[in-house]
Amino acid sequence: MEYKRDTNWIYATDTSGNVIAEITFPNIGEGVVAINHTFVDESLRGQGIAAELVREAYDAIKAAGKKAVLICPYAVKWFKEHPERNDVVTE
């Protein structure tokens, strides 16, 4: 799947331009974002797309030198399963 990137938003669209997968991580402070939402269209679930989105967000956050507060339940679960990537997580 090809992801598009915007400020604090990574997403994919279908051929009609509808968002079919996304993760949002808005700024909440100086150098801090909140991973607050992950969405995968029902037709795409079970294919590991949510994990790809969190990994993409992790890479973007780390590259920007920022930290992340985890609000999205899926992101909380993903980071628990990938403790080696907790270097960007903050409270």
Phi, psi and omega in degrees: 000139179264125181260145174257149182236134174227173179302117176060028181208127174237132187205168175226148179236159174274183183295341178269357181090005178282137177290125181245350176199140180198158169221137179240143180212074182292155175293138177234358180182180180295110178074016182229134175242166175240119172282102191246353185199130171229133181222135172226127179305144181308323182292346183249358185295152179084009182250008179081013183290321178299319178297319177299318180297316180295319178298318177297317178296317177305311181300317180294317181294315179296315180299328180278354181071029181255172174244160183231135169265133183263115178249319180296125181303323179294319179297320177303312180297315183298315181292329174295325180280347182230064184300338178293347180252012180284004180295343178260355185276136175224166179269000000 
